[in-house]
Amino acid sequence: MKVNKKSAVAAGAIVAVGMLTLAGCAGSTETAPSESAGESAGTLTVWVDAERVDALQAAADAYTEETGVAVELVGKDNATIKDDFIQQVPTGRGPDITMGAHDWLGELSTNGVVAPLELGDSAADYLEVAVNASTYEGTVYMLPYAVENIAVLRNADIVPEAATSFDDMIAKGAAAGLTQPFVVEQGVEGNPYHLYPFQTAFGAPVFGSTAEGYNPDDLQIGNAGGEEFAAWLGSQGKNGTAVFNTDIDGAIAKENFLNGTSAFWLTGPWNVGSAIDAGINVSVDQVPSPTAEVAQPFAGVKGFFLSSESENQVAATDFLVNYLGSEDVQLSLFEAGNILPALSAAAETASSDPIIAGFAAVGADAVPMPAIPAMGSVWQYWGIAQADVINGADPTATWQKLAADVQAAIAQ
């Protein structure tokens, strides 16, 4: 198996965590390693999604063969792996490395269970959004392996050309004889994740940001752009065009696209297989913007975290950067999950598939989902406010109340 030996890490002995500096990251204390990665004591324990153990076995075997350090891959339930990690790391029973999602970062950092992971020059080898998502308060804590975002699936047999705007999308579907050209899941409590591209097109991110990432003290959701978005959302709701409908949940949205009721479906790569299996000629398009600005969806990034209590941090860092960060491994993980690799070279290879290429093109405009703890105060109010607006509530008053409720929750 080929591995990527980065220029920032010597082949026989890795520079200890803290000496390699990622541009833009906070500085760290320089300490020299007392032993090479191959001489580190013990076994590296790596927790991974149970469905991806096989995809990583070759990397684990190659590392053991080259360094003599055993790597034990432990398949875990994705639903419990984060909480188990937080609980077990302080006790010393946790793993050296765990697989996870970037939006865990705020919680993991607050609990002190993850160590900084300095990527050095190799940071430039990854998609920019992947590195940004792996960074918390200016420091990288995650080795990214996959980037996931939503896009518009288009039934190319019904509408042969991509829409140039939101209005053009609706017009194209209507011209094809559809009464419901576009579908996106909502539900009684709304679904702000799926509507976020439209909100960003009005210049209303949830939080402002600095060079170190999202700023929890700069709540932007209630700015003028947010109120403009709310007014537009209302115009597309129950008392307007009815494009958005809270009666449409994920299952109904899927059914409408699969049976040809709708030609456009805003969803993620997890639903592509069902569309293809249904015999639909699927194209993946940019999210059509309702304004002159780009509609930017959230990006979710998956990767690997280094335990703050690992007794083998030198070896663990070596394995992370040079093995899990190799093109071969990132492509192996891609084949296991069919999600765009975070490593640029692997992403380019995977994009030979037009479906992957379509999601990658949309992902180039995506922004990381905020991983800061303050984001937890947003979700509980955000979707309900959007659902209320869709169902006819006053857009301005509803959106102002949303911003006030979120600000109060953050302050507490």
N, C-alpha and C positions, 0 to 999 in steps of 0.2 A: 504493500500500500504506500502511495506517495504521501508525504507530509510537507507542509509549508514551513521551512525553517526561516523565520524572519531575520532580517539583518540586525534587528535590535536585540536579538537573543542569541548568544553564542551557542554553538552546537553542543558543547560538552557541559557547559555550566551556565545556567540562566542567571541574569542579574536579578536580585531579589526585588520583590514588590516595593515600589516607591522610587526606584532609580530611573525607570523609564518614564519619560514625561510625555503625556498626550497634550498637544497644543490646546490651550484653552482650559485645561484642568487645573485645579488647585495644586499648589506645590506640596511635596511630601518629604519626609525625612529620608536622607540617603543612608542606607545600611548595606554592607557587603554580605553576601551569603557565606555561610560557614562550610557549606558542602555543595556539591553538584546535585542536579536533579536526580541523577542516577544513583546517588549515594544516600538519598533521603530514606529515613527509616519508615518501616510500616507499609501499609497498603492504602492506595487512594480509593475511597468509597464515593461513588457517584450515583446520585439519585436521578432517575430519568422517568419520563412518561413511559408506562409499561409497553406502549405500542412502538416505542423507538429504541428499545434495548438492542434489537438485532441490527439496527442501522448504525449503532455505535460500537458494536463488538469488534469489528476489524480495527478500529482506532485504538481500542483498549489493548488488544493483542499486540498491535504494532508497538505501542508505547512500552509494554512490558518486555518485549523482545529487545528493544533498543536500549532501555535504561535499567531493566531489572526490577522496576517498581511495578508491583501487581496493581491492576485496576479492577475493582469489583463494581459491576453495574447492577444497581438494584432497581427493579421496576416498581414504580409507585402509582397509586391512583391520582390522576391529575386533580381531582376534586379536593384531595386532602394534603397534597405534598407541601403546599405553602405553610399551612398551620403546623404540620409535623416538623418542618424545618425550623420554624420559629420556636417551637417548644423544646426541640431536642438539642439544638446547637449549644445553648448555654449549659447544658448538662454534660457536654462532651460526648454524647452518644450520636450526634448528628453526622452527616456526611462531610466530606471535604468539598464537594461540589454538588450543586443541585440544578436541575433544569427548571425554568420558570418563565414568567412573563414580565415584561418591563414595568407594567403598572403595579407590580408588587413592590417596587423599589422604595417608595415612601415608607411603607410599613416595615420592610426588612431593615432599612436604614435606621428608622426610629427605634427598632428593637435591638439594634447593634449586632445583628447576626451575619452581616456581609462585610467582606473586606474589599478595599479598592482594588481594581484590576487595571493596572497601567498598560495600555496597548502599545505605547511608543509609536514608531513609524508605521506599524501595521494598521493603525486606525484609518489610514488613508485607503486601505484595501477594502473597506466596507462601505455600503451605501450610507450616505450622509444621515438619512432619517434613522437608520439603525444605530449609529453611534450617538446621535442626539437622544434617542429614546433610552439608551443604556447609561446615560449620564444623569446624575442627580446632584444638585447643588454644585455643579462644576466638576464632579469627579465621576469617572467611569466605574461602574460596579458590575457590569454584565458583559459577557462575551456573546454577541448576538449571532443567531443562526438563521432566523426567518423573519420576514416582514409580511404582514397581512393587512389588507384594507379592502373596503368595499368599492364597487364600480357598477356601472350599468350594464346588465346583460341585455342584448338586443336579439330578437328573433329576426335574423337577416332575411328569412323567406317572406316575412310580412312587411318589414321596413328595410330595404336594401342598404340605406345610407345612414350613417351616424347623425345624430341631431347636433346642431350648432349652438343651441341654447335650450333652456327649459321650455320656453314657448314653442320653439321649433319642434321639440320632441312631442309635445301634445298635438301640434298641428299635423305632424307626419303620421301619428297614430290615427288621428281622426280621418285623414285622407285615405287611410287604408281600411276605413269602415269600422274602426273600433270605438266603442263608447267609453272604454276605460283603457286608454293607451298605455298608461304608466301605473306601476304598482310598487308599493314599498310597505313593509310591515310596520304597523303602529300598535294597535291594541288600546285598551281602555286607559292605560297609564302612559301612553305615548311611547316613543322610542327615539330619544335625542341622539343616540349614536348614529342612526341612519339619517337623521335630518341635519346632522352637523355640517355636511358639505354646503348645504344651502345657507345655513347661518353664517358660515365663514365668508360666503360670497357677498354678504352685506357688511363685512368688516366687524364682526362681533365674535371674537374668540372668547373662550370661557375666562382665561387669564392672560394678562400681558406676560411678556417674557424678557429676560436679560440674557447676557452671554452665558450665564450659568443655568439657564432653563426657565421654567415657568415660575412666576412670582406670585405667591399666594396673597400678597398684600395689594395686588393690582387686579381686582375683579373687573373684567371687561364685559361680562355677559349682559349687563344692563345699560351699556352705552347707547348712543343714538342709533348705531347700526343694529343693535339688538332690537330696538323698538321698530325699526324699519322692517327687519326680518319678521317680527311678530305680526305686523300689519299685512305683509305679503302672505304669511302663513294663513292668516284669517281669510284672506281673499281666495285662497285655494282650498278652503275647508267647507264645512257643512253649508254655510250661507253664501258660498261663492261658487267656484268651479267644481267643488267636491273631488278634486284630484287626491287630496289627503282624506283618509277616512279611518277613524279609530276602530271601526268594526272589522277592519282588515288586519288580522294578525299574521304571523309568519306562515302558518299553514295555508291560509287563504291566499296570501300573496303568491306563494309557490304554485298553488293550484291554478290560479289565474294565468300565470305565465306558461305553465306546462300545457294547459288546454287551449292556448291561443287567444284568450280573452284580452290579454295585455301583451304588447310587443316589447315593452321596456320594463325591466325589473332591477331596482337598486338593491343589491345584495352582495354577499361575499363569495370567495372561491369555494366555500363549503357547499354551495348549492349548484355549482357548475355540473357536477357529475349527474345529478338528477335530470337536468335539462338535456344533456347530451344523451342520456339513456332514453329520454322520451322522444328522441329523434329530431330535436330542435337544432337548427343551424344557428349556433350561438356565436355572436360577436361580442367582444368586451370593449365598452366605450368609456370615455371620460364622463364624469358626472356633469350633465348639462347645467350651466349656471343660469340663475334667474336675473343676473346682473352682468355688467361688463367685466367683473372680477372673476378669478378662478374659484371654483368650488373645491374646497380642500377637505377631504375626509380625514378621519382619525386613522393613524397607523398603529397597529399593535405589533410589538416586536417580541420574539421569543429568544431565549438564550440560556446562558449558564452563569450561576453565581458562585463565588468563592466564599466559603465559610470563614467567618472571623475567628473561629476557634480551631481551624485546621492546624494540625501539628506538622503538616507536610505542605506548607504554602508554596515553597519553591517548586516542588514537583507538580503540585496542583496547577500552578500558574503556567508552567512549561506545557503540561498536558492541554490546558485550555487554549493558550495562544497558538501553539505550534501543531496541535493535533485536531482539536475540535474546531480550530480556526482554519483548517486546511480545506482546499477546494473539494477534495475527495469526500471528506466527511460532510461538508455542507450540502453537497449533491446527494449523498446517501440519505441525509435527513430530508431533503427535498423529495426524493423518491418515496420516502415513507409517509410524508404528509401532504405533498403537492402544494407547498407554500413557497413563495419566492425566497430564495436564499438571501441572507444578509451580506455575504461576501460578494463583492462586485463581479469577480470572475465567474463564480458559480451562478450568479444571477443572470449573467450574459448567456451562459450555456443553457440554463433552464428556459430562457426566453426564446429559444428556438421554437418552443410551443407557442402558437399565437394567443392562446388563452392566457398563459402566464405572462406573455409580453404585454397583453392588454392591461392586466392588473398592475404590472410593473410601471407602465406609462402613467396610470392614474396615481400609483404610489409615489411617483416622482414629485407630486404636488401635495402629498399627504403630510400631516403633522402628527407628532407622537401624542397619543392620549396622555393627558397629565397624570403623572405618578405621584404628585404631591398629596399629602394627607388631606389638604383642604378640598380636594376633588370629591371626597366622600360626602361633603356637605352640599354638593351640587346635585348629585343624581336624584336624591329623594324629592326634590322640588321641580327639577327641570322637565322631566317627561310629563308630569301631571299638568304643568303650566302649558306645555305645547298642546296636550290633548284638549285642555279647556279652550284654547284659542281655536283649534280646529273645529271644535263643537259649537262655536259661536260666542264665546266670552269676549269681552272687550279686549282687544290686543294690547293696547297701551297700558291699561290698568293691570292686566294680568301679568305683563312682562315686568312692570315696575315692582309688583308684589314679589315676583320670583326673585329679582335682584336683591330686594330688601331681606327676604327670607334667607337667601343664601349668605348674604353678608352677616346677618345675625348669627347664623349657625356657625360660620367660620370664627366669629368673634368669641363664641362660647368655647 
